[in-house]
Amino acid sequence: MANFYKPSTKKNNLNQTFTIDIERLDINGDGVAKFNNKPVFVSGALPNERVEVKVIEEKSKYLRAKIIKLSSLSPQRVQPECKHFYQCGGCDLQHMQIDAQLSYKQNKVAELFRRNAQLVDLPWQAPLISSAIGYRRKARIGVQYNKHAQAIVGFRQKSSNTLTPIKSCPILTDTFNEEFPEFTRLINLLPTKKAISHIEVIAADKPRAIFRHTSKLTKKDRQILTDFAKTKTYELVLQNEQSIVDLDNEPTEALTYQLDDCKFTFSETDFVQVNANLNQQMITQACQWLELSAVDNILDLFCGLGNFSLPIAKQVNAVIGVEGIDAMVERAGLNSQINDLHNTQFFQADLNAEQAQWPWFNSSVNKVLLDPARAGALNAVKNIVELNIKTVLYISCDPATMARDAKVLIDVGYTLDKLGLMDMFAQTRHVETMALFTRK
């Protein structure tokens, strides 16, 4: 049987340019429009803007495009604080007014609760906010090398592994926001500069910059680093595959931060909240929403190094903290000792395990706080339901998994009493929320 060629009727939109009207933002902060009845996602576009775009990706159900020209501007649009904003992938929303960012984030959470938990008319509380710049106290800075073997120091470009050379980052705290040219100059002085793979900066009580190296540094390298460190107000330490040491090759001392009247120690590799001001506000609000009293026995799940556990322990009868990482459990116990607290216990357990047994659970527990990672706490929530704990305070860094877990609570009779944004990561699409559930 003869086969006759038939030209494809499928239209190829790739690289095509056209003008569209942006209707809304999606959950990733991209502008959404329609072209030939197909959604078009445009990074950097805002609602009510008319934009000329070029298609950079075509799928069967949507197009992705980049802005060629802005024909009309949204009243929400502002000049970004950072001159690298349109190249760097670190921030998503610096082109949007802060109030508009908060509104977008609240709408995002509301839509996810509607979809995943069938909840509307949410009990919104006032958002927790801090300065939209100069708030980030911990960050990983990338290091790459060009064809001339010169260092490039900065953050990844949007949707790329290639670094944007950064001169300053207004999101970082004052200690490090202007240090990028200094780091670049320093690395280029090193005889074995290509050994440096990235830099971690931490603005703790005593700030620290950690230079990660993948091969051995020479004596001259170390001398150059030592001379540089003498001119700075922060420590410079080294990290290889096995350990983190100071420039004399000695183990580093623990880092510290203050919260209320608690002192916390942590290592360079421990998780800490990157926004110190928001962290303080979050702890205060958590204690208020839980209505803590001297007779309460609190269960703190995913407790980390005790960020919530210790301030809470000063107001209640007892705290049981549970964490999946052994080193963090040890850290929480040590922090409790440093603060002379005797009503805390910390345990290691996989809280994401299905049908887990909780041998450390005390039947006197009457309130639970949980602060899981982005994956959420589905199995932990199922256990909470079985144990019939009356008050649940859920801290979330991913509203989709929180809404999913909330449905488990709602379906068995819990009510969502309070819900609030916490703008831990201003200028980005990331959303942190706090929710209070009670079971009558």
Secondary structure, DSSP 8 states (H G I E B T S, - for coil): -------------TT-EEEEE--EE-TTS-EEEEETTEEEEETT--TT-EEEEEEEEE-SS-EEEEEEEEEE--TTB---S-TTTTTBSS-S-TTB-HHHHHHHHHHHHHHHHHHHH---S--B---B---SSS-B-EEEEEEEE-TTS-EEEEEEBTTSSSEEE-S--TTB-TTTTT-HHHHHHHHHH-TTGGGEEEEEEE-SSS-EEEEEESS---HHHHHHHHHHHTTSSSEEEEE-SS-EE-TTS-B---EEEEETTEEEEE-TTS---SBHHHHHHHHHHHHHHHT--TT-EEEEET-TTTTTHHHHHTTSSEEEEEES-HHHHHHHHHHHHHTT--SEEEEE--TTSTT---TT--TT--EEEE---TT--HHHHHHHHHHT-SEEEEEES-HHHHHHHHHHHHHTTEEEEEEEEE-TTTTSS--EEEEEEEE-
